[in-house]
């Protein structure tokens, strides 16, 4: 039986890199935020989806900021 390599299979433990595409969940969340920016007014869900997808794809080329330290008020 020939030995197969799993090197091309994605690993569940690998962190996402900047070259990965946004997930469906990320696009849906951004589209929902776009809807909320309209104060929930009726609009075109497909336009919201494509705008969200485009915005997230543009962000993948930019490095993401790491969250800063949490401030503690004494």
CHARMM internal coordinates of N, CA and C (Angstrom, degrees):
IC EDIT
DIST 1 N 1 CA 1.4504
DIST 1 CA 1 C 1.5344
ANGL 1 N 1 CA 1 C 108.31
DIST 1 C 2 N 1.3513
ANGL 1 CA 1 C 2 N 119.04
DIHE 1 N 1 CA 1 C 2 N 130.70
DIST 2 N 2 CA 1.4578
ANGL 1 C 2 N 2 CA 120.82
DIHE 1 CA 1 C 2 N 2 CA -178.42
DIST 2 CA 2 C 1.5233
ANGL 2 N 2 CA 2 C 111.15
DIHE 1 C 2 N 2 CA 2 C -71.94
DIST 2 C 3 N 1.3029
ANGL 2 CA 2 C 3 N 114.13
DIHE 2 N 2 CA 2 C 3 N 143.25
DIST 3 N 3 CA 1.4539
ANGL 2 C 3 N 3 CA 120.53
DIHE 2 CA 2 C 3 N 3 CA 179.58
DIST 3 CA 3 C 1.5336
ANGL 3 N 3 CA 3 C 108.81
DIHE 2 C 3 N 3 CA 3 C -82.14
DIST 3 C 4 N 1.3218
ANGL 3 CA 3 C 4 N 116.46
DIHE 3 N 3 CA 3 C 4 N 131.42
DIST 4 N 4 CA 1.4653
ANGL 3 C 4 N 4 CA 120.29
DIHE 3 CA 3 C 4 N 4 CA 179.35
DIST 4 CA 4 C 1.5221
ANGL 4 N 4 CA 4 C 109.03
DIHE 3 C 4 N 4 CA 4 C -105.92
DIST 4 C 5 N 1.2976
ANGL 4 CA 4 C 5 N 114.78
DIHE 4 N 4 CA 4 C 5 N 149.73
DIST 5 N 5 CA 1.4543
ANGL 4 C 5 N 5 CA 120.17
DIHE 4 CA 4 C 5 N 5 CA 179.98
DIST 5 CA 5 C 1.5193
ANGL 5 N 5 CA 5 C 109.62
DIHE 4 C 5 N 5 CA 5 C -100.90
DIST 5 C 6 N 1.3105
ANGL 5 CA 5 C 6 N 116.25
DIHE 5 N 5 CA 5 C 6 N 137.50
DIST 6 N 6 CA 1.4591
ANGL 5 C 6 N 6 CA 121.78
DIHE 5 CA 5 C 6 N 6 CA 176.52
DIST 6 CA 6 C 1.5213
ANGL 6 N 6 CA 6 C 111.01
DIHE 5 C 6 N 6 CA 6 C -98.07
DIST 6 C 7 N 1.3179
ANGL 6 CA 6 C 7 N 118.05
DIHE 6 N 6 CA 6 C 7 N 14.14
DIST 7 N 7 CA 1.4577
ANGL 6 C 7 N 7 CA 121.57
DIHE 6 CA 6 C 7 N 7 CA -175.99
DIST 7 CA 7 C 1.5216
ANGL 7 N 7 CA 7 C 112.36
DIHE 6 C 7 N 7 CA 7 C -63.49
DIST 7 C 8 N 1.3201
ANGL 7 CA 7 C 8 N 117.90
DIHE 7 N 7 CA 7 C 8 N -28.73
DIST 8 N 8 CA 1.4637
ANGL 7 C 8 N 8 CA 119.73
DIHE 7 CA 7 C 8 N 8 CA -177.60
DIST 8 CA 8 C 1.5236
ANGL 8 N 8 CA 8 C 112.71
DIHE 7 C 8 N 8 CA 8 C -86.29
DIST 8 C 9 N 1.3272
ANGL 8 CA 8 C 9 N 118.29
DIHE 8 N 8 CA 8 C 9 N -8.92
DIST 9 N 9 CA 1.4529
ANGL 8 C 9 N 9 CA 120.43
DIHE 8 CA 8 C 9 N 9 CA -179.80
DIST 9 CA 9 C 1.5167
ANGL 9 N 9 CA 9 C 110.18
DIHE 8 C 9 N 9 CA 9 C -80.05
DIST 9 C 10 N 1.3442
ANGL 9 CA 9 C 10 N 117.15
DIHE 9 N 9 CA 9 C 10 N 137.92
DIST 10 N 10 CA 1.4645
ANGL 9 C 10 N 10 CA 119.19
DIHE 9 CA 9 C 10 N 10 CA 178.88
DIST 10 CA 10 C 1.5221
ANGL 10 N 10 CA 10 C 110.31
DIHE 9 C 10 N 10 CA 10 C -69.42
DIST 10 C 11 N 1.2791
ANGL 10 CA 10 C 11 N 115.46
DIHE 10 N 10 CA 10 C 11 N 144.09
DIST 11 N 11 CA 1.4564
ANGL 10 C 11 N 11 CA 121.14
DIHE 10 CA 10 C 11 N 11 CA 179.37
DIST 11 CA 11 C 1.5187
ANGL 11 N 11 CA 11 C 109.12
DIHE 10 C 11 N 11 CA 11 C -96.54
DIST 11 C 12 N 1.3206
ANGL 11 CA 11 C 12 N 116.32
DIHE 11 N 11 CA 11 C 12 N 135.68
DIST 12 N 12 CA 1.4563
ANGL 11 C 12 N 12 CA 120.21
DIHE 11 CA 11 C 12 N 12 CA -179.04
DIST 12 CA 12 C 1.5189
ANGL 12 N 12 CA 12 C 111.46
DIHE 11 C 12 N 12 CA 12 C -66.40
DIST 12 C 13 N 1.3210
ANGL 12 CA 12 C 13 N 117.45
DIHE 12 N 12 CA 12 C 13 N -24.59
DIST 13 N 13 CA 1.4479
ANGL 12 C 13 N 13 CA 120.68
DIHE 12 CA 12 C 13 N 13 CA -177.28
DIST 13 CA 13 C 1.5161
ANGL 13 N 13 CA 13 C 114.51
DIHE 12 C 13 N 13 CA 13 C -87.46
DIST 13 C 14 N 1.3241
ANGL 13 CA 13 C 14 N 117.59
DIHE 13 N 13 CA 13 C 14 N -6.50
DIST 14 N 14 CA 1.4527
ANGL 13 C 14 N 14 CA 119.72
DIHE 13 CA 13 C 14 N 14 CA -178.07
DIST 14 CA 14 C 1.5194
ANGL 14 N 14 CA 14 C 110.91
DIHE 13 C 14 N 14 CA 14 C -73.57
DIST 14 C 15 N 1.3261
ANGL 14 CA 14 C 15 N 118.60
DIHE 14 N 14 CA 14 C 15 N 136.67
DIST 15 N 15 CA 1.4606
ANGL 14 C 15 N 15 CA 119.72
DIHE 14 CA 14 C 15 N 15 CA 175.41
DIST 15 CA 15 C 1.5169
ANGL 15 N 15 CA 15 C 109.80
DIHE 14 C 15 N 15 CA 15 C -72.74
DIST 15 C 16 N 1.3281
ANGL 15 CA 15 C 16 N 116.49
DIHE 15 N 15 CA 15 C 16 N 153.46
DIST 16 N 16 CA 1.4519
ANGL 15 C 16 N 16 CA 120.17
DIHE 15 CA 15 C 16 N 16 CA 177.95
DIST 16 CA 16 C 1.5122
ANGL 16 N 16 CA 16 C 109.58
DIHE 15 C 16 N 16 CA 16 C -71.32
DIST 16 C 17 N 1.3110
ANGL 16 CA 16 C 17 N 116.06
DIHE 16 N 16 CA 16 C 17 N 141.15
DIST 17 N 17 CA 1.4488
ANGL 16 C 17 N 17 CA 120.31
DIHE 16 CA 16 C 17 N 17 CA 176.81
DIST 17 CA 17 C 1.5066
ANGL 17 N 17 CA 17 C 108.99
DIHE 16 C 17 N 17 CA 17 C -103.05
DIST 17 C 18 N 1.3191
ANGL 17 CA 17 C 18 N 116.28
DIHE 17 N 17 CA 17 C 18 N 171.42
DIST 18 N 18 CA 1.4562
ANGL 17 C 18 N 18 CA 120.92
DIHE 17 CA 17 C 18 N 18 CA -178.22
DIST 18 CA 18 C 1.5242
ANGL 18 N 18 CA 18 C 111.95
DIHE 17 C 18 N 18 CA 18 C -65.28
DIST 18 C 19 N 1.3235
ANGL 18 CA 18 C 19 N 118.28
DIHE 18 N 18 CA 18 C 19 N -19.11
DIST 19 N 19 CA 1.4530
ANGL 18 C 19 N 19 CA 120.48
DIHE 18 CA 18 C 19 N 19 CA -177.04
DIST 19 CA 19 C 1.5323
ANGL 19 N 19 CA 19 C 112.55
DIHE 18 C 19 N 19 CA 19 C -86.84
DIST 19 C 20 N 1.3345
ANGL 19 CA 19 C 20 N 118.95
DIHE 19 N 19 CA 19 C 20 N -4.79
DIST 20 N 20 CA 1.4537
ANGL 19 C 20 N 20 CA 120.41
DIHE 19 CA 19 C 20 N 20 CA -179.37
DIST 20 CA 20 C 1.5210
ANGL 20 N 20 CA 20 C 110.34
DIHE 19 C 20 N 20 CA 20 C -79.06
DIST 20 C 21 N 1.3133
ANGL 20 CA 20 C 21 N 114.53
DIHE 20 N 20 CA 20 C 21 N 152.54
DIST 21 N 21 CA 1.4614
ANGL 20 C 21 N 21 CA 120.24
DIHE 20 CA 20 C 21 N 21 CA 179.10
DIST 21 CA 21 C 1.5211
ANGL 21 N 21 CA 21 C 108.91
DIHE 20 C 21 N 21 CA 21 C -81.47
DIST 21 C 22 N 1.3356
ANGL 21 CA 21 C 22 N 117.24
DIHE 21 N 21 CA 21 C 22 N 154.22
DIST 22 N 22 CA 1.4675
ANGL 21 C 22 N 22 CA 119.55
DIHE 21 CA 21 C 22 N 22 CA 176.88
DIST 22 CA 22 C 1.5260
ANGL 22 N 22 CA 22 C 110.72
DIHE 21 C 22 N 22 CA 22 C -64.40
DIST 22 C 23 N 1.3051
ANGL 22 CA 22 C 23 N 115.99
DIHE 22 N 22 CA 22 C 23 N 147.06
DIST 23 N 23 CA 1.4654
ANGL 22 C 23 N 23 CA 120.85
DIHE 22 CA 22 C 23 N 23 CA 179.42
DIST 23 CA 23 C 1.5248
ANGL 23 N 23 CA 23 C 110.03
DIHE 22 C 23 N 23 CA 23 C -78.10
DIST 23 C 24 N 1.3084
ANGL 23 CA 23 C 24 N 115.49
DIHE 23 N 23 CA 23 C 24 N 164.02
DIST 24 N 24 CA 1.4620
ANGL 23 C 24 N 24 CA 120.98
DIHE 23 CA 23 C 24 N 24 CA 177.12
DIST 24 CA 24 C 1.5234
ANGL 24 N 24 CA 24 C 110.60
DIHE 23 C 24 N 24 CA 24 C -59.05
DIST 24 C 25 N 1.3327
ANGL 24 CA 24 C 25 N 116.36
DIHE 24 N 24 CA 24 C 25 N -38.65
DIST 25 N 25 CA 1.4545
ANGL 24 C 25 N 25 CA 120.35
DIHE 24 CA 24 C 25 N 25 CA -179.87
DIST 25 CA 25 C 1.5304
ANGL 25 N 25 CA 25 C 111.30
DIHE 24 C 25 N 25 CA 25 C -65.76
DIST 25 C 26 N 1.3352
ANGL 25 CA 25 C 26 N 116.85
DIHE 25 N 25 CA 25 C 26 N -40.33
DIST 26 N 26 CA 1.4615
ANGL 25 C 26 N 26 CA 120.53
DIHE 25 CA 25 C 26 N 26 CA 178.20
DIST 26 CA 26 C 1.5282
ANGL 26 N 26 CA 26 C 111.16
DIHE 25 C 26 N 26 CA 26 C -64.31
DIST 26 C 27 N 1.3229
ANGL 26 CA 26 C 27 N 116.21
DIHE 26 N 26 CA 26 C 27 N -41.82
DIST 27 N 27 CA 1.4652
ANGL 26 C 27 N 27 CA 120.31
DIHE 26 CA 26 C 27 N 27 CA 179.63
DIST 27 CA 27 C 1.5250
ANGL 27 N 27 CA 27 C 109.81
DIHE 26 C 27 N 27 CA 27 C -66.11
DIST 27 C 28 N 1.3270
ANGL 27 CA 27 C 28 N 117.03
DIHE 27 N 27 CA 27 C 28 N -43.73
DIST 28 N 28 CA 1.4627
ANGL 27 C 28 N 28 CA 120.87
DIHE 27 CA 27 C 28 N 28 CA -179.89
DIST 28 CA 28 C 1.5228
ANGL 28 N 28 CA 28 C 111.03
DIHE 27 C 28 N 28 CA 28 C -61.81
DIST 28 C 29 N 1.3217
ANGL 28 CA 28 C 29 N 117.16
DIHE 28 N 28 CA 28 C 29 N -41.33
DIST 29 N 29 CA 1.4598
ANGL 28 C 29 N 29 CA 120.76
DIHE 28 CA 28 C 29 N 29 CA 179.78
DIST 29 CA 29 C 1.5227
ANGL 29 N 29 CA 29 C 110.98
DIHE 28 C 29 N 29 CA 29 C -65.51
DIST 29 C 30 N 1.3377
ANGL 29 CA 29 C 30 N 117.13
DIHE 29 N 29 CA 29 C 30 N -43.28
DIST 30 N 30 CA 1.4675
ANGL 29 C 30 N 30 CA 120.25
DIHE 29 CA 29 C 30 N 30 CA 178.74
DIST 30 CA 30 C 1.5279
ANGL 30 N 30 CA 30 C 110.54
DIHE 29 C 30 N 30 CA 30 C -65.36
DIST 30 C 31 N 1.3388
ANGL 30 CA 30 C 31 N 117.26
DIHE 30 N 30 CA 30 C 31 N -40.88
DIST 31 N 31 CA 1.4639
ANGL 30 C 31 N 31 CA 120.69
DIHE 30 CA 30 C 31 N 31 CA 177.83
DIST 31 CA 31 C 1.5305
ANGL 31 N 31 CA 31 C 110.55
DIHE 30 C 31 N 31 CA 31 C -61.73
DIST 31 C 32 N 1.3139
ANGL 31 CA 31 C 32 N 116.61
DIHE 31 N 31 CA 31 C 32 N -38.12
DIST 32 N 32 CA 1.4700
ANGL 31 C 32 N 32 CA 120.45
DIHE 31 CA 31 C 32 N 32 CA 177.18
DIST 32 CA 32 C 1.5189
ANGL 32 N 32 CA 32 C 110.64
DIHE 31 C 32 N 32 CA 32 C -64.93
DIST 32 C 33 N 1.3283
ANGL 32 CA 32 C 33 N 116.81
DIHE 32 N 32 CA 32 C 33 N -40.54
DIST 33 N 33 CA 1.4619
ANGL 32 C 33 N 33 CA 119.68
DIHE 32 CA 32 C 33 N 33 CA 178.08
DIST 33 CA 33 C 1.5288
ANGL 33 N 33 CA 33 C 111.26
DIHE 32 C 33 N 33 CA 33 C -64.61
DIST 33 C 34 N 1.3171
ANGL 33 CA 33 C 34 N 116.82
DIHE 33 N 33 CA 33 C 34 N -36.64
DIST 34 N 34 CA 1.4708
ANGL 33 C 34 N 34 CA 120.79
DIHE 33 CA 33 C 34 N 34 CA 175.99
DIST 34 CA 34 C 1.5311
ANGL 34 N 34 CA 34 C 109.26
DIHE 33 C 34 N 34 CA 34 C -62.33
DIST 34 C 35 N 1.3185
ANGL 34 CA 34 C 35 N 116.81
DIHE 34 N 34 CA 34 C 35 N -43.05
DIST 35 N 35 CA 1.4665
ANGL 34 C 35 N 35 CA 122.14
DIHE 34 CA 34 C 35 N 35 CA 176.52
DIST 35 CA 35 C 1.5303
ANGL 35 N 35 CA 35 C 110.35
DIHE 34 C 35 N 35 CA 35 C -59.27
DIST 35 C 36 N 1.3209
ANGL 35 CA 35 C 36 N 116.90
DIHE 35 N 35 CA 35 C 36 N -43.82
DIST 36 N 36 CA 1.4634
ANGL 35 C 36 N 36 CA 120.26
DIHE 35 CA 35 C 36 N 36 CA 179.56
DIST 36 CA 36 C 1.5252
ANGL 36 N 36 CA 36 C 111.81
DIHE 35 C 36 N 36 CA 36 C -66.73
DIST 36 C 37 N 1.3401
ANGL 36 CA 36 C 37 N 116.89
DIHE 36 N 36 CA 36 C 37 N -33.16
DIST 37 N 37 CA 1.4668
ANGL 36 C 37 N 37 CA 120.32
DIHE 36 CA 36 C 37 N 37 CA 177.14
DIST 37 CA 37 C 1.5269
ANGL 37 N 37 CA 37 C 111.01
DIHE 36 C 37 N 37 CA 37 C -61.85
DIST 37 C 38 N 1.3305
ANGL 37 CA 37 C 38 N 117.36
DIHE 37 N 37 CA 37 C 38 N -25.94
DIST 38 N 38 CA 1.4698
ANGL 37 C 38 N 38 CA 122.20
DIHE 37 CA 37 C 38 N 38 CA 176.18
DIST 38 CA 38 C 1.5232
ANGL 38 N 38 CA 38 C 110.31
DIHE 37 C 38 N 38 CA 38 C -86.20
DIST 38 C 39 N 1.3084
ANGL 38 CA 38 C 39 N 117.74
DIHE 38 N 38 CA 38 C 39 N 10.50
DIST 39 N 39 CA 1.4713
ANGL 38 C 39 N 39 CA 123.65
DIHE 38 CA 38 C 39 N 39 CA -176.29
DIST 39 CA 39 C 1.5228
ANGL 39 N 39 CA 39 C 111.77
DIHE 38 C 39 N 39 CA 39 C 59.84
DIST 39 C 40 N 1.3299
ANGL 39 CA 39 C 40 N 115.79
DIHE 39 N 39 CA 39 C 40 N 31.32
DIST 40 N 40 CA 1.4573
ANGL 39 C 40 N 40 CA 120.36
DIHE 39 CA 39 C 40 N 40 CA 177.05
DIST 40 CA 40 C 1.5163
ANGL 40 N 40 CA 40 C 113.99
DIHE 39 C 40 N 40 CA 40 C 74.33
DIST 40 C 41 N 1.3305
ANGL 40 CA 40 C 41 N 116.61
DIHE 40 N 40 CA 40 C 41 N 12.46
DIST 41 N 41 CA 1.4653
ANGL 40 C 41 N 41 CA 119.76
DIHE 40 CA 40 C 41 N 41 CA 179.00
DIST 41 CA 41 C 1.5267
ANGL 41 N 41 CA 41 C 109.32
DIHE 40 C 41 N 41 CA 41 C -67.71
DIST 41 C 42 N 1.3333
ANGL 41 CA 41 C 42 N 116.32
DIHE 41 N 41 CA 41 C 42 N 148.46
DIST 42 N 42 CA 1.4607
ANGL 41 C 42 N 42 CA 118.78
DIHE 41 CA 41 C 42 N 42 CA 178.40
DIST 42 CA 42 C 1.5218
ANGL 42 N 42 CA 42 C 111.11
DIHE 41 C 42 N 42 CA 42 C -57.99
DIST 42 C 43 N 1.2924
ANGL 42 CA 42 C 43 N 114.60
DIHE 42 N 42 CA 42 C 43 N 143.98
DIST 43 N 43 CA 1.4545
ANGL 42 C 43 N 43 CA 120.22
DIHE 42 CA 42 C 43 N 43 CA 179.91
DIST 43 CA 43 C 1.5130
ANGL 43 N 43 CA 43 C 108.98
DIHE 42 C 43 N 43 CA 43 C -157.63
DIST 43 C 44 N 1.2847
ANGL 43 CA 43 C 44 N 116.32
DIHE 43 N 43 CA 43 C 44 N -162.99
DIST 44 N 44 CA 1.4490
ANGL 43 C 44 N 44 CA 121.08
DIHE 43 CA 43 C 44 N 44 CA -179.49
DIST 44 CA 44 C 1.5268
ANGL 44 N 44 CA 44 C 108.74
DIHE 43 C 44 N 44 CA 44 C -103.71
DIST 44 C 45 N 1.3236
ANGL 44 CA 44 C 45 N 116.83
DIHE 44 N 44 CA 44 C 45 N 111.51
DIST 45 N 45 CA 1.4625
ANGL 44 C 45 N 45 CA 121.84
DIHE 44 CA 44 C 45 N 45 CA -177.55
DIST 45 CA 45 C 1.5282
ANGL 45 N 45 CA 45 C 111.41
DIHE 44 C 45 N 45 CA 45 C -60.82
DIST 45 C 46 N 1.3226
ANGL 45 CA 45 C 46 N 117.33
DIHE 45 N 45 CA 45 C 46 N -35.47
DIST 46 N 46 CA 1.4610
ANGL 45 C 46 N 46 CA 120.06
DIHE 45 CA 45 C 46 N 46 CA 179.00
DIST 46 CA 46 C 1.5299
ANGL 46 N 46 CA 46 C 110.72
DIHE 45 C 46 N 46 CA 46 C -66.07
DIST 46 C 47 N 1.3269
ANGL 46 CA 46 C 47 N 117.14
DIHE 46 N 46 CA 46 C 47 N -40.17
DIST 47 N 47 CA 1.4704
ANGL 46 C 47 N 47 CA 120.24
DIHE 46 CA 46 C 47 N 47 CA 176.27
DIST 47 CA 47 C 1.5249
ANGL 47 N 47 CA 47 C 110.84
DIHE 46 C 47 N 47 CA 47 C -62.45
DIST 47 C 48 N 1.3394
ANGL 47 CA 47 C 48 N 116.51
DIHE 47 N 47 CA 47 C 48 N -42.10
DIST 48 N 48 CA 1.4679
ANGL 47 C 48 N 48 CA 120.33
DIHE 47 CA 47 C 48 N 48 CA 178.16
DIST 48 CA 48 C 1.5245
ANGL 48 N 48 CA 48 C 110.01
DIHE 47 C 48 N 48 CA 48 C -61.22
DIST 48 C 49 N 1.3290
ANGL 48 CA 48 C 49 N 116.19
DIHE 48 N 48 CA 48 C 49 N -43.74
DIST 49 N 49 CA 1.4712
ANGL 48 C 49 N 49 CA 121.33
DIHE 48 CA 48 C 49 N 49 CA -177.82
DIST 49 CA 49 C 1.5299
ANGL 49 N 49 CA 49 C 110.73
DIHE 48 C 49 N 49 CA 49 C -63.21
DIST 49 C 50 N 1.3401
ANGL 49 CA 49 C 50 N 116.17
DIHE 49 N 49 CA 49 C 50 N -48.59
DIST 50 N 50 CA 1.4654
ANGL 49 C 50 N 50 CA 119.14
DIHE 49 CA 49 C 50 N 50 CA -177.30
DIST 50 CA 50 C 1.5185
ANGL 50 N 50 CA 50 C 111.31
DIHE 49 C 50 N 50 CA 50 C -67.72
DIST 50 C 51 N 1.3370
ANGL 50 CA 50 C 51 N 117.51
DIHE 50 N 50 CA 50 C 51 N -35.92
DIST 51 N 51 CA 1.4658
ANGL 50 C 51 N 51 CA 120.09
DIHE 50 CA 50 C 51 N 51 CA 176.35
DIST 51 CA 51 C 1.5277
ANGL 51 N 51 CA 51 C 110.05
DIHE 50 C 51 N 51 CA 51 C -64.32
DIST 51 C 52 N 1.3287
ANGL 51 CA 51 C 52 N 116.65
DIHE 51 N 51 CA 51 C 52 N -44.30
DIST 52 N 52 CA 1.4608
ANGL 51 C 52 N 52 CA 120.94
DIHE 51 CA 51 C 52 N 52 CA 179.57
DIST 52 CA 52 C 1.5243
ANGL 52 N 52 CA 52 C 110.84
DIHE 51 C 52 N 52 CA 52 C -61.84
DIST 52 C 53 N 1.3238
ANGL 52 CA 52 C 53 N 116.52
DIHE 52 N 52 CA 52 C 53 N -44.37
DIST 53 N 53 CA 1.4556
ANGL 52 C 53 N 53 CA 120.83
DIHE 52 CA 52 C 53 N 53 CA 179.89
DIST 53 CA 53 C 1.5303
ANGL 53 N 53 CA 53 C 110.92
DIHE 52 C 53 N 53 CA 53 C -62.17
DIST 53 C 54 N 1.3239
ANGL 53 CA 53 C 54 N 116.33
DIHE 53 N 53 CA 53 C 54 N -44.02
DIST 54 N 54 CA 1.4647
ANGL 53 C 54 N 54 CA 121.22
DIHE 53 CA 53 C 54 N 54 CA 179.92
DIST 54 CA 54 C 1.5333
ANGL 54 N 54 CA 54 C 111.02
DIHE 53 C 54 N 54 CA 54 C -63.37
DIST 54 C 55 N 1.3389
ANGL 54 CA 54 C 55 N 116.81
DIHE 54 N 54 CA 54 C 55 N -45.54
DIST 55 N 55 CA 1.4622
ANGL 54 C 55 N 55 CA 120.57
DIHE 54 CA 54 C 55 N 55 CA 179.99
DIST 55 CA 55 C 1.5294
ANGL 55 N 55 CA 55 C 111.41
DIHE 54 C 55 N 55 CA 55 C -61.42
DIST 55 C 56 N 1.3206
ANGL 55 CA 55 C 56 N 116.52
DIHE 55 N 55 CA 55 C 56 N -43.26
DIST 56 N 56 CA 1.4600
ANGL 55 C 56 N 56 CA 119.73
DIHE 55 CA 55 C 56 N 56 CA -179.02
DIST 56 CA 56 C 1.5224
ANGL 56 N 56 CA 56 C 111.57
DIHE 55 C 56 N 56 CA 56 C -69.01
DIST 56 C 57 N 1.3235
ANGL 56 CA 56 C 57 N 117.68
DIHE 56 N 56 CA 56 C 57 N -36.10
DIST 57 N 57 CA 1.4591
ANGL 56 C 57 N 57 CA 120.24
DIHE 56 CA 56 C 57 N 57 CA 178.31
DIST 57 CA 57 C 1.5243
ANGL 57 N 57 CA 57 C 110.36
DIHE 56 C 57 N 57 CA 57 C -67.67
DIST 57 C 58 N 1.3278
ANGL 57 CA 57 C 58 N 117.51
DIHE 57 N 57 CA 57 C 58 N -35.39
DIST 58 N 58 CA 1.4631
ANGL 57 C 58 N 58 CA 120.50
DIHE 57 CA 57 C 58 N 58 CA 176.94
DIST 58 CA 58 C 1.5209
ANGL 58 N 58 CA 58 C 110.82
DIHE 57 C 58 N 58 CA 58 C -66.23
DIST 58 C 59 N 1.3320
ANGL 58 CA 58 C 59 N 116.47
DIHE 58 N 58 CA 58 C 59 N -34.29
DIST 59 N 59 CA 1.4588
ANGL 58 C 59 N 59 CA 120.99
DIHE 58 CA 58 C 59 N 59 CA 180.00
DIST 59 CA 59 C 1.5265
ANGL 59 N 59 CA 59 C 112.71
DIHE 58 C 59 N 59 CA 59 C -70.91
DIST 59 C 60 N 1.3311
ANGL 59 CA 59 C 60 N 117.99
DIHE 59 N 59 CA 59 C 60 N -24.63
DIST 60 N 60 CA 1.4591
ANGL 59 C 60 N 60 CA 119.90
DIHE 59 CA 59 C 60 N 60 CA -176.32
DIST 60 CA 60 C 1.5203
ANGL 60 N 60 CA 60 C 111.51
DIHE 59 C 60 N 60 CA 60 C -65.27
DIST 60 C 61 N 1.3134
ANGL 60 CA 60 C 61 N 118.36
DIHE 60 N 60 CA 60 C 61 N -23.23
DIST 61 N 61 CA 1.4541
ANGL 60 C 61 N 61 CA 121.31
DIHE 60 CA 60 C 61 N 61 CA 178.29
DIST 61 CA 61 C 1.5171
ANGL 61 N 61 CA 61 C 112.88
DIHE 60 C 61 N 61 CA 61 C -80.63
DIST 61 C 62 N 1.3301
ANGL 61 CA 61 C 62 N 115.83
DIHE 61 N 61 CA 61 C 62 N -13.88
DIST 62 N 62 CA 1.4593
ANGL 61 C 62 N 62 CA 120.31
DIHE 61 CA 61 C 62 N 62 CA -178.73
DIST 62 CA 62 C 1.5250
ANGL 62 N 62 CA 62 C 109.14
DIHE 61 C 62 N 62 CA 62 C -100.97
DIST 62 C 63 N 1.3278
ANGL 62 CA 62 C 63 N 117.25
DIHE 62 N 62 CA 62 C 63 N 142.55
DIST 63 N 63 CA 1.4686
ANGL 62 C 63 N 63 CA 118.10
DIHE 62 CA 62 C 63 N 63 CA 176.81
DIST 63 CA 63 C 1.5242
ANGL 63 N 63 CA 63 C 109.81
DIHE 62 C 63 N 63 CA 63 C -68.41
DIST 63 C 64 N 1.3078
ANGL 63 CA 63 C 64 N 115.27
DIHE 63 N 63 CA 63 C 64 N 140.29
DIST 64 N 64 CA 1.4675
ANGL 63 C 64 N 64 CA 119.71
DIHE 63 CA 63 C 64 N 64 CA 179.32
DIST 64 CA 64 C 1.5157
ANGL 64 N 64 CA 64 C 109.87
DIHE 63 C 64 N 64 CA 64 C -83.99
DIST 64 C 65 N 1.3203
ANGL 64 CA 64 C 65 N 114.64
DIHE 64 N 64 CA 64 C 65 N 140.40
DIST 65 N 65 CA 1.4583
ANGL 64 C 65 N 65 CA 119.64
DIHE 64 CA 64 C 65 N 65 CA 177.55
DIST 65 CA 65 C 1.5137
ANGL 65 N 65 CA 65 C 109.68
DIHE 64 C 65 N 65 CA 65 C -74.62
DIST 65 C 66 N 1.2986
ANGL 65 CA 65 C 66 N 114.78
DIHE 65 N 65 CA 65 C 66 N 139.87
DIST 66 N 66 CA 1.4582
ANGL 65 C 66 N 66 CA 118.98
DIHE 65 CA 65 C 66 N 66 CA 173.83
DIST 66 CA 66 C 1.5231
ANGL 66 N 66 CA 66 C 107.16
DIHE 65 C 66 N 66 CA 66 C -81.10
DIST 66 C 67 N 1.3265
ANGL 66 CA 66 C 67 N 117.56
DIHE 66 N 66 CA 66 C 67 N 144.85
DIST 67 N 67 CA 1.4548
ANGL 66 C 67 N 67 CA 118.53
DIHE 66 CA 66 C 67 N 67 CA 178.23
DIST 67 CA 67 C 1.5213
ANGL 67 N 67 CA 67 C 110.71
DIHE 66 C 67 N 67 CA 67 C -64.60
DIST 67 C 68 N 1.3021
ANGL 67 CA 67 C 68 N 116.24
DIHE 67 N 67 CA 67 C 68 N 141.11
DIST 68 N 68 CA 1.4555
ANGL 67 C 68 N 68 CA 120.97
DIHE 67 CA 67 C 68 N 68 CA -179.46
DIST 68 CA 68 C 1.5192
ANGL 68 N 68 CA 68 C 110.63
DIHE 67 C 68 N 68 CA 68 C -75.15
DIST 68 C 69 N 1.3149
ANGL 68 CA 68 C 69 N 115.72
DIHE 68 N 68 CA 68 C 69 N 175.28
DIST 69 N 69 CA 1.4646
ANGL 68 C 69 N 69 CA 118.54
DIHE 68 CA 68 C 69 N 69 CA 179.73
DIST 69 CA 69 C 1.5219
ANGL 69 N 69 CA 69 C 110.42
DIHE 68 C 69 N 69 CA 69 C -68.00
DIST 69 C 70 N 1.3144
ANGL 69 CA 69 C 70 N 115.48
DIHE 69 N 69 CA 69 C 70 N 148.27
DIST 70 N 70 CA 1.4538
ANGL 69 C 70 N 70 CA 119.88
DIHE 69 CA 69 C 70 N 70 CA 177.79
DIST 70 CA 70 C 1.5180
ANGL 70 N 70 CA 70 C 108.82
DIHE 69 C 70 N 70 CA 70 C -74.02
DIST 70 C 71 N 1.3234
ANGL 70 CA 70 C 71 N 114.96
DIHE 70 N 70 CA 70 C 71 N 134.90
DIST 71 N 71 CA 1.4618
ANGL 70 C 71 N 71 CA 119.96
DIHE 70 CA 70 C 71 N 71 CA 179.64
DIST 71 CA 71 C 1.5108
ANGL 71 N 71 CA 71 C 109.25
DIHE 70 C 71 N 71 CA 71 C -86.78
DIST 71 C 72 N 1.3010
ANGL 71 CA 71 C 72 N 115.42
DIHE 71 N 71 CA 71 C 72 N 135.45
DIST 72 N 72 CA 1.4564
ANGL 71 C 72 N 72 CA 121.22
DIHE 71 CA 71 C 72 N 72 CA 178.81
DIST 72 CA 72 C 1.5209
ANGL 72 N 72 CA 72 C 107.69
DIHE 71 C 72 N 72 CA 72 C -114.45
DIST 72 C 73 N 1.3330
ANGL 72 CA 72 C 73 N 115.12
DIHE 72 N 72 CA 72 C 73 N 124.19
DIST 73 N 73 CA 1.4526
ANGL 72 C 73 N 73 CA 119.96
DIHE 72 CA 72 C 73 N 73 CA 179.52
DIST 73 CA 73 C 1.5188
ANGL 73 N 73 CA 73 C 107.42
DIHE 72 C 73 N 73 CA 73 C -93.72
DIST 73 C 74 N 1.3358
ANGL 73 CA 73 C 74 N 115.38
DIHE 73 N 73 CA 73 C 74 N 126.04
DIST 74 N 74 CA 1.4695
ANGL 73 C 74 N 74 CA 119.37
DIHE 73 CA 73 C 74 N 74 CA -178.10
DIST 74 CA 74 C 1.4905
ANGL 74 N 74 CA 74 C 111.24
DIHE 73 C 74 N 74 CA 74 C -91.89
END
COOR INIT
IC SEED 1 N 1 CA 1 C
IC BUILD
